């Protein structure tokens, strides 16, 4: 009899014989995280400010991200549409910032001081741009076992370190994501677009709620670099980034993404590539944490 699986299986392109791996387990992260955050809201653990709940805002943002990812998994959205879908997911954060007002419109920059963008510009320009960039760049850096789970986990831990009491919002999501990362790194599962969109929204939403926008911006620089390489190459040369696999190592003959740049005429195993990129993300996150300690 044909074996039935709770999650659809897809081939692992970078393993010998391309074994079928369960995909879309990011929904587990969404469900567990949202239940946990709703419990925090129910017990009033995180203080409500000006009638706006950080807990509910984060939960709705994660739900939005997970749904958009599922939508992409189901119907394989064109990248032009997928690029702007996060604007919809930014609505809860715009509402949160608009109602909160005041300090939420400010971003503290080391050496430059605190910049107040004003409510209209901050809410309707800064936040949508931040959410769109974070979600899309996180979604674009993937394709290797562990890459789309380990790197966001590093950034999440960094944000939790400097977020004070708000860090409690991410304790269970972090544990859940690290569990998925363990199995993903070993090539046992894929989190799918539902996972990558949800974790991207988690980072963006938590940064806005905790006023750690600058820290997140510095932390995701490797992501931004990767997306810039991919988009510039596609727009100017109409070529996509591809990496070849010889059954043991990855290699590329072009430099159109962070992965192909690292493996350019330099064959490396999948885990070596993931480790190198994770190191870059860890370095950028460490820089963000150091800068956050400087007087603004």
SEGU-758608 format. One record per residue (C-alpha): residue in one letter; x negated, z negated, y. Coordinates in nm, 4 decimals. Layout:
residues N
+--------+----------+----------+----------+
| residu |        x |        z |        y |
+--------+----------+----------+----------+
|      A |        X |        Z |        Y |
...
+--------+----------+----------+----------+
This chain:
residues 296
+--------+----------+----------+----------+
| residu |        x |        z |        y |
+--------+----------+----------+----------+
|      X |   0.0000 |   0.0000 |   0.0000 |
|      X |  -0.1114 |   0.0755 |   0.3513 |
|      X |  -0.2447 |  -0.2327 |   0.5258 |
|      X |  -0.0482 |  -0.3348 |   0.8322 |
|      X |  -0.2178 |  -0.4924 |   1.1314 |
|      X |  -0.0666 |  -0.6993 |   1.4087 |
|      X |  -0.2869 |  -0.5158 |   1.6596 |
|      X |  -0.3600 |  -0.1409 |   1.6589 |
|      X |  -0.7031 |  -0.0519 |   1.5274 |
|      X |  -0.9474 |   0.1844 |   1.6941 |
|      X |  -1.2896 |   0.3083 |   1.5761 |
|      X |  -1.6020 |   0.1297 |   1.6948 |
|      X |  -1.7992 |   0.4281 |   1.8226 |
|      X |  -2.1326 |   0.2455 |   1.8220 |
|      X |  -2.1367 |   0.1213 |   1.4652 |
|      X |  -2.2347 |   0.3149 |   1.1503 |
|      X |  -1.9317 |   0.4859 |   0.9918 |
|      X |  -1.7214 |   0.3871 |   1.2946 |
|      X |  -1.5219 |   0.1006 |   1.1379 |
|      X |  -1.1687 |   0.0339 |   1.2641 |
|      X |  -1.1455 |  -0.2742 |   1.4880 |
|      X |  -0.8302 |  -0.4525 |   1.6139 |
|      X |  -0.7736 |  -0.3668 |   1.9793 |
|      X |  -0.5749 |  -0.5254 |   2.2612 |
|      X |  -0.6439 |  -0.8906 |   2.1852 |
|      X |  -0.6659 |  -0.9529 |   2.5575 |
|      X |  -0.2936 |  -1.0346 |   2.5397 |
|      X |  -0.3918 |  -1.3606 |   2.3688 |
|      X |  -0.5914 |  -1.4535 |   2.6779 |
|      X |  -0.2941 |  -1.3697 |   2.8996 |
|      X |  -0.0435 |  -1.5729 |   2.6987 |
|      X |  -0.2608 |  -1.8816 |   2.6483 |
|      X |  -0.3815 |  -1.8838 |   3.0103 |
|      X |  -0.0343 |  -1.8479 |   3.1586 |
|      X |   0.1136 |  -2.1242 |   2.9391 |
|      X |  -0.1745 |  -2.3549 |   3.0347 |
|      X |  -0.1419 |  -2.2821 |   3.4069 |
|      X |   0.2358 |  -2.3334 |   3.3966 |
|      X |   0.1753 |  -2.6741 |   3.2377 |
|      X |  -0.0618 |  -2.7594 |   3.5226 |
|      X |   0.2123 |  -2.6614 |   3.7662 |
|      X |   0.4745 |  -2.8640 |   3.5772 |
|      X |   0.2658 |  -3.1811 |   3.5948 |
|      X |   0.1712 |  -3.1125 |   3.9590 |
|      X |  -0.2006 |  -3.1407 |   3.8831 |
|      X |  -0.3081 |  -2.8937 |   4.1549 |
|      X |  -0.1682 |  -2.9745 |   4.4972 |
|      X |   0.0861 |  -2.7371 |   4.6492 |
|      X |  -0.0141 |  -2.6267 |   5.0009 |
|      X |   0.2487 |  -2.5340 |   5.2613 |
|      X |   0.5039 |  -2.4808 |   4.9897 |
|      X |   0.2789 |  -2.2370 |   4.8002 |
|      X |   0.1527 |  -2.3185 |   4.4521 |
|      X |  -0.2010 |  -2.2041 |   4.3606 |
|      X |  -0.1085 |  -2.2497 |   3.9939 |
|      X |   0.1932 |  -2.0190 |   4.0023 |
|      X |   0.0028 |  -1.7635 |   4.2110 |
|      X |  -0.2792 |  -1.7481 |   3.9570 |
|      X |  -0.0362 |  -1.7312 |   3.6617 |
|      X |   0.1607 |  -1.4434 |   3.8146 |
|      X |  -0.1601 |  -1.2590 |   3.9003 |
|      X |  -0.2832 |  -1.2839 |   3.5404 |
|      X |   0.0556 |  -1.1641 |   3.4145 |
|      X |   0.0397 |  -0.8661 |   3.6506 |
|      X |  -0.3101 |  -0.7811 |   3.5318 |
|      X |  -0.2201 |  -0.8107 |   3.1658 |
|      X |   0.0907 |  -0.5952 |   3.2068 |
|      X |  -0.0972 |  -0.3214 |   3.3915 |
|      X |  -0.3593 |  -0.3228 |   3.1174 |
|      X |  -0.0925 |  -0.2956 |   2.8477 |
|      X |   0.0638 |  -0.0098 |   3.0396 |
|      X |  -0.2698 |   0.1710 |   3.0369 |
|      X |  -0.3144 |   0.1002 |   2.6639 |
|      X |   0.0311 |   0.2373 |   2.5861 |
|      X |   0.0386 |   0.5570 |   2.7900 |
|      X |  -0.3294 |   0.6169 |   2.8794 |
|      X |  -0.2863 |   0.6364 |   3.2563 |
|      X |  -0.4825 |   0.8914 |   3.4583 |
|      X |  -0.7709 |   0.7304 |   3.6432 |
|      X |  -0.6281 |   0.8319 |   3.9823 |
|      X |  -0.3166 |   0.6262 |   3.9136 |
|      X |  -0.5017 |   0.3454 |   3.7408 |
|      X |  -0.7332 |   0.3033 |   4.0388 |
|      X |  -0.4458 |   0.2060 |   4.2690 |
|      X |  -0.2282 |   0.0064 |   4.0280 |
|      X |  -0.4058 |  -0.3212 |   4.1203 |
|      X |  -0.2477 |  -0.2913 |   4.4651 |
|      X |   0.0774 |  -0.3965 |   4.2980 |
|      X |  -0.0957 |  -0.6933 |   4.1379 |
|      X |  -0.2242 |  -0.7998 |   4.4823 |
|      X |   0.1299 |  -0.8835 |   4.6013 |
|      X |   0.1282 |  -1.2487 |   4.4769 |
|      X |  -0.2075 |  -1.3098 |   4.6458 |
|      X |  -0.0932 |  -1.1487 |   4.9707 |
|      X |   0.2121 |  -1.3769 |   4.9680 |
|      X |  -0.0039 |  -1.6799 |   4.8927 |
|      X |  -0.2471 |  -1.6063 |   5.1767 |
|      X |   0.0244 |  -1.5082 |   5.4253 |
|      X |   0.2274 |  -1.8241 |   5.3759 |
|      X |  -0.0782 |  -2.0499 |   5.3610 |
|      X |  -0.2255 |  -1.8960 |   5.6759 |
|      X |  -0.4974 |  -2.0693 |   5.8761 |
|      X |  -0.8165 |  -2.1246 |   5.6797 |
|      X |  -0.7183 |  -1.8685 |   5.4168 |
|      X |  -0.7948 |  -1.5881 |   5.6625 |
|      X |  -1.1534 |  -1.7032 |   5.7023 |
|      X |  -1.4611 |  -1.6075 |   5.4998 |
|      X |  -1.7780 |  -1.8154 |   5.5313 |
|      X |  -2.0931 |  -1.6013 |   5.5363 |
|      X |  -2.4428 |  -1.7560 |   5.5090 |
|      X |  -2.6379 |  -1.7366 |   5.8374 |
|      X |  -2.3488 |  -1.5490 |   6.0062 |
|      X |  -2.1006 |  -1.8327 |   6.0153 |
|      X |  -1.7292 |  -1.8208 |   5.9452 |
|      X |  -1.5481 |  -1.4968 |   6.0192 |
|      X |  -1.1751 |  -1.5153 |   6.0863 |
|      X |  -1.0098 |  -1.1818 |   6.0078 |
|      X |  -0.6659 |  -1.2887 |   6.1237 |
|      X |  -0.3552 |  -1.3050 |   5.9084 |
|      X |  -0.2434 |  -0.9374 |   5.9189 |
|      X |  -0.5856 |  -0.7822 |   5.8481 |
|      X |  -0.6857 |  -1.0427 |   5.5911 |
|      X |  -0.3583 |  -1.0335 |   5.3992 |
|      X |  -0.2801 |  -0.6632 |   5.4078 |
|      X |  -0.6289 |  -0.5113 |   5.4064 |
|      X |  -0.8960 |  -0.7526 |   5.2765 |
|      X |  -0.7036 |  -0.8932 |   4.9793 |
|      X |  -0.5697 |  -0.5579 |   4.8463 |
|      X |  -0.9181 |  -0.4043 |   4.8749 |
|      X |  -1.0776 |  -0.7047 |   4.7019 |
|      X |  -0.8271 |  -0.6990 |   4.4151 |
|      X |  -0.8556 |  -0.3214 |   4.3701 |
|      X |  -1.2368 |  -0.3227 |   4.3658 |
|      X |  -1.2715 |  -0.6247 |   4.1361 |
|      X |  -1.0139 |  -0.5083 |   3.8818 |
|      X |  -1.1368 |  -0.1499 |   3.8638 |
|      X |  -1.5069 |  -0.2279 |   3.8524 |
|      X |  -1.4576 |  -0.4840 |   3.5744 |
|      X |  -1.2496 |  -0.2320 |   3.3808 |
|      X |  -1.5133 |   0.0411 |   3.4213 |
|      X |  -1.8039 |  -0.1607 |   3.2807 |
|      X |  -1.7204 |  -0.1694 |   2.9110 |
|      X |  -1.7431 |   0.0272 |   2.5908 |
|      X |  -2.0011 |  -0.1924 |   2.4170 |
|      X |  -1.9316 |  -0.4984 |   2.2041 |
|      X |  -1.9476 |  -0.8064 |   2.4245 |
|      X |  -2.0008 |  -0.6221 |   2.7513 |
|      X |  -1.6460 |  -0.6531 |   2.8825 |
|      X |  -1.6171 |  -1.0183 |   2.7801 |
|      X |  -1.9566 |  -1.1854 |   2.8218 |
|      X |  -2.0231 |  -1.0625 |   3.1765 |
|      X |  -1.6867 |  -1.1756 |   3.3238 |
|      X |  -1.7338 |  -1.5099 |   3.1495 |
|      X |  -2.0629 |  -1.5580 |   3.3354 |
|      X |  -1.8960 |  -1.4903 |   3.6706 |
|      X |  -1.6001 |  -1.7147 |   3.5861 |
|      X |  -1.8328 |  -2.0032 |   3.5046 |
|      X |  -2.0160 |  -1.9475 |   3.8320 |
|      X |  -1.6930 |  -1.9584 |   4.0336 |
|      X |  -1.5787 |  -2.2726 |   3.8537 |
|      X |  -1.9076 |  -2.4441 |   3.9432 |
|      X |  -1.8443 |  -2.4174 |   4.3177 |
|      X |  -1.4643 |  -2.4491 |   4.3278 |
|      X |  -1.4207 |  -2.8250 |   4.3153 |
|      X |  -1.0870 |  -2.9510 |   4.1850 |
|      X |  -0.9497 |  -2.5975 |   4.1522 |
|      X |  -1.1827 |  -2.5440 |   3.8571 |
|      X |  -0.9240 |  -2.7152 |   3.6366 |
|      X |  -0.7135 |  -2.3995 |   3.6634 |
|      X |  -0.9694 |  -2.2085 |   3.4562 |
|      X |  -1.0646 |  -2.4588 |   3.1862 |
|      X |  -0.8303 |  -2.3258 |   2.9179 |
|      X |  -0.8627 |  -1.9595 |   3.0282 |
|      X |  -1.2395 |  -1.9977 |   3.0053 |
|      X |  -1.2259 |  -2.1488 |   2.6565 |
|      X |  -0.9900 |  -1.8747 |   2.5411 |
|      X |  -1.2019 |  -1.5987 |   2.6931 |
|      X |  -1.5237 |  -1.7373 |   2.5438 |
|      X |  -1.3566 |  -1.7435 |   2.2018 |
|      X |  -1.2597 |  -1.3781 |   2.2388 |
|      X |  -1.6101 |  -1.3016 |   2.3677 |
|      X |  -1.7645 |  -1.4545 |   2.0554 |
|      X |  -1.5694 |  -1.2228 |   1.8252 |
|      X |  -1.6013 |  -0.9257 |   2.0599 |
|      X |  -1.9799 |  -0.9613 |   2.0784 |
|      X |  -1.9938 |  -0.9609 |   1.6985 |
|      X |  -1.7872 |  -0.6430 |   1.6861 |
|      X |  -1.4820 |  -0.8036 |   1.5254 |
|      X |  -1.2264 |  -0.7378 |   1.8030 |
|      X |  -1.1686 |  -0.5462 |   2.1261 |
|      X |  -0.9830 |  -0.7044 |   2.4183 |
|      X |  -0.8599 |  -0.3657 |   2.5432 |
|      X |  -0.7400 |  -0.2796 |   2.8915 |
|      X |  -0.4973 |  -0.5717 |   2.8775 |
|      X |  -0.7976 |  -0.8019 |   2.8576 |
|      X |  -1.0204 |  -0.6293 |   3.1133 |
|      X |  -0.7402 |  -0.5961 |   3.3701 |
|      X |  -0.6307 |  -0.9559 |   3.3168 |
|      X |  -0.9808 |  -1.1002 |   3.3516 |
|      X |  -1.0423 |  -0.8876 |   3.6604 |
|      X |  -0.7248 |  -1.0221 |   3.8173 |
|      X |  -0.8240 |  -1.3748 |   3.7158 |
|      X |  -1.1542 |  -1.3482 |   3.9020 |
|      X |  -0.9984 |  -1.1906 |   4.2116 |
|      X |  -0.7044 |  -1.4317 |   4.2258 |
|      X |  -0.9138 |  -1.7417 |   4.1669 |
|      X |  -1.1632 |  -1.6347 |   4.4353 |
|      X |  -0.8823 |  -1.5961 |   4.6893 |
|      X |  -0.7100 |  -1.9211 |   4.5901 |
|      X |  -1.0352 |  -2.1207 |   4.5990 |
|      X |  -1.1833 |  -1.9451 |   4.9035 |
|      X |  -1.4809 |  -1.8149 |   4.7030 |
|      X |  -1.4498 |  -1.4496 |   4.8072 |
|      X |  -1.8094 |  -1.4169 |   4.9213 |
|      X |  -1.9414 |  -1.5726 |   4.6002 |
|      X |  -1.7390 |  -1.3283 |   4.3911 |
|      X |  -1.8528 |  -1.0338 |   4.6030 |
|      X |  -2.2193 |  -1.1131 |   4.5375 |
|      X |  -2.1596 |  -1.1861 |   4.1695 |
|      X |  -2.0004 |  -0.8474 |   4.0979 |
|      X |  -2.2773 |  -0.6384 |   4.2567 |
|      X |  -2.3888 |  -0.5013 |   3.9144 |
|      X |  -2.0293 |  -0.3931 |   3.8565 |
|      X |  -2.0133 |  -0.2221 |   4.1950 |
|      X |  -2.3443 |  -0.0468 |   4.1271 |
|      X |  -2.2152 |   0.0810 |   3.7922 |
|      X |  -1.8881 |   0.2086 |   3.9397 |
|      X |  -2.0689 |   0.3744 |   4.2301 |
|      X |  -2.2972 |   0.5635 |   3.9910 |
|      X |  -2.0015 |   0.6799 |   3.7815 |
|      X |  -1.7865 |   0.7888 |   4.0747 |
|      X |  -2.0613 |   0.9590 |   4.2741 |
|      X |  -2.1753 |   1.1555 |   3.9710 |
|      X |  -1.8221 |   1.2619 |   3.8906 |
|      X |  -1.7302 |   1.3603 |   4.2454 |
|      X |  -2.0490 |   1.5540 |   4.3184 |
|      X |  -2.1354 |   1.6952 |   3.9773 |
|      X |  -1.8054 |   1.6751 |   3.7842 |
|      X |  -1.9875 |   1.5100 |   3.4942 |
|      X |  -1.9106 |   1.1914 |   3.3056 |
|      X |  -2.1489 |   0.9294 |   3.1719 |
|      X |  -2.2066 |   0.9490 |   2.7977 |
|      X |  -2.4391 |   0.7617 |   2.5682 |
|      X |  -2.5439 |   0.8911 |   2.2266 |
|      X |  -2.5672 |   0.6806 |   1.9108 |
|      X |  -2.7987 |   0.7698 |   1.6227 |
|      X |  -2.6603 |   0.5115 |   1.3837 |
|      X |  -2.8912 |   0.2382 |   1.5058 |
|      X |  -2.9711 |   0.2720 |   1.8759 |
|      X |  -2.8141 |   0.4007 |   2.1963 |
|      X |  -2.9862 |   0.6552 |   2.4189 |
|      X |  -2.9047 |   0.8876 |   2.7088 |
|      X |  -3.0588 |   1.1860 |   2.8817 |
|      X |  -2.8968 |   1.1173 |   3.2203 |
|      X |  -2.8387 |   0.8307 |   3.4639 |
|      X |  -2.4684 |   0.8339 |   3.5472 |
|      X |  -2.3813 |   0.4687 |   3.4831 |
|      X |  -2.5526 |   0.1352 |   3.4390 |
|      X |  -2.5526 |   0.1791 |   3.0600 |
|      X |  -2.7022 |   0.5296 |   3.0725 |
|      X |  -2.9544 |   0.4173 |   3.3337 |
|      X |  -3.0805 |   0.1403 |   3.1047 |
|      X |  -3.0924 |   0.3692 |   2.7993 |
|      X |  -3.2362 |   0.6715 |   2.9826 |
|      X |  -3.5040 |   0.8037 |   2.7417 |
|      X |  -3.5269 |   0.4455 |   2.6162 |
|      X |  -3.3384 |   0.3918 |   2.2869 |
|      X |  -3.1984 |   0.0389 |   2.2614 |
|      X |  -2.9614 |  -0.1388 |   2.0292 |
|      X |  -2.6107 |  -0.2164 |   2.1497 |
|      X |  -2.6849 |  -0.5872 |   2.1722 |
|      X |  -3.0026 |  -0.5240 |   2.3711 |
|      X |  -2.8082 |  -0.3228 |   2.6296 |
|      X |  -2.5381 |  -0.5899 |   2.6539 |
|      X |  -2.8022 |  -0.8614 |   2.6910 |
|      X |  -2.9811 |  -0.6747 |   2.9718 |
|      X |  -2.6606 |  -0.6133 |   3.1675 |
|      X |  -2.5507 |  -0.9734 |   3.1115 |
|      X |  -2.8852 |  -1.0827 |   3.2576 |
|      X |  -2.8204 |  -0.8720 |   3.5694 |
|      X |  -2.4767 |  -1.0312 |   3.6101 |
|      X |  -2.6196 |  -1.3782 |   3.5540 |
|      X |  -2.8863 |  -1.3090 |   3.8190 |
|      X |  -2.6320 |  -1.1896 |   4.0770 |
|      X |  -2.4099 |  -1.4898 |   4.0020 |
|      X |  -2.7067 |  -1.7247 |   4.0441 |
|      X |  -2.7845 |  -1.5649 |   4.3818 |
|      X |  -2.4202 |  -1.6137 |   4.4832 |
|      X |  -2.4372 |  -1.9826 |   4.3893 |
|      X |  -2.7612 |  -2.0311 |   4.5822 |
|      X |  -2.6212 |  -1.8601 |   4.8917 |
|      X |  -2.3085 |  -2.0762 |   4.8732 |
|      X |  -2.5298 |  -2.3816 |   4.9282 |
|      X |  -2.6727 |  -2.2471 |   5.2527 |
|      X |  -2.5190 |  -2.3586 |   5.5843 |
|      X |  -2.2661 |  -2.1105 |   5.7180 |
+--------+----------+----------+----------+
